[in-house]
Amino acid sequence: METTKRKLNPRKVFWKCGACSNAMCHLLNHEFGNVKPTEEKATDMLAGGIAQKGHQCGMLWGGSLAIGIEAFKKFNDTNSAISATVNASKHLVDSFQKRTRTVNCIDIIHIDWENKKQRTFYMLKIIAQGFVFSPCFNLIVKWTPEAIRAAQKGLSEDIRMNEPCISCSSEVVKKMGATEEESVMVAGYAGGIGLSGHACGALSAAIWYKMLQWEKMNPGKTQDFFNNPDAKKVLRAFYMQTDSEMLCRKICDKEFNSIDDHSDYIQNGGCKNIIDALAST
């Protein structure tokens, strides 16, 4: 006898999770029937656009991770799982950009999370308004159904690719000791999420994996969301390799037209220094 799936309220999930990345990962995981609370919590540091730097909205990072979780379950072959995750993440980015006309956190809320005064004023304002007028809470309510459809569509498409299928973000976490499943989870971060050319996916994958390790070793404890030493260490290693440039398209001096294009680039040594530096943190 089939049971009806309980429908979640995105606003309530956001409030409970505390971070947009965590909330969206949970919402998509629930839709797919996946239970990954530790992996979801580890996305917290990607909220605010990668450790509060204002780049891609945390909902995209969390959503892409949930897609990777589902792809690993759905496909027996790792190459197919990686390809499907990247493809579905591209659909996710396209859906989000259609909704918001941007992918970046700072363009949506116009707040510099690293500015304590701005951050405090923003939080006090939305609390005083009961979160009704929060752009983040309103966005997650409107976009969640669209995100689900984008993820489902991307995962259902038949993608032709050469083998091996390589994601820069998967390569980073594998070098850090990740399992095959964990490396597929972050595969969609490749090329700035779905090969979109925005802020580096390998960087976010490394931050996520460091946070995942911390969560596993410190169950029930709370991380320092705005001043996390592990995230700072990863960022420092990244900045040293890129001269503080964050955008994939500028770091690579190219845009990726396909997963094969990206695979060839990584296989031929592209971003090796960055991957190695991040993996050593």
Secondary structure, 3 states (H helix, E strand, C coil): CCCCCCCCCHHHHHHHHCCHHHHHHHHHHHHHCCCCHHHHHCCHHHCCCCCCCCCECHHHHHHHHHHHHHHHHHCCCHHHHHHHHHHHHHHHHHHHHHHHCCCEHHHHHCCCCCCHHHHHHHHHHHHHCCCCCCHHHHHHHHHHHHHHHHHHHHHHCCCCCCCCCCCHHHHHHHHCCCCHHHHHHCHHHCCCCCCCCCECHHHHHHHHHHHHHHHHHCCCCCCCCCCCHHHHHHHHHHHHHHCCCCEHHHHHCCCCCCHHHHHHHHHCCCCHHHHHHHHCC
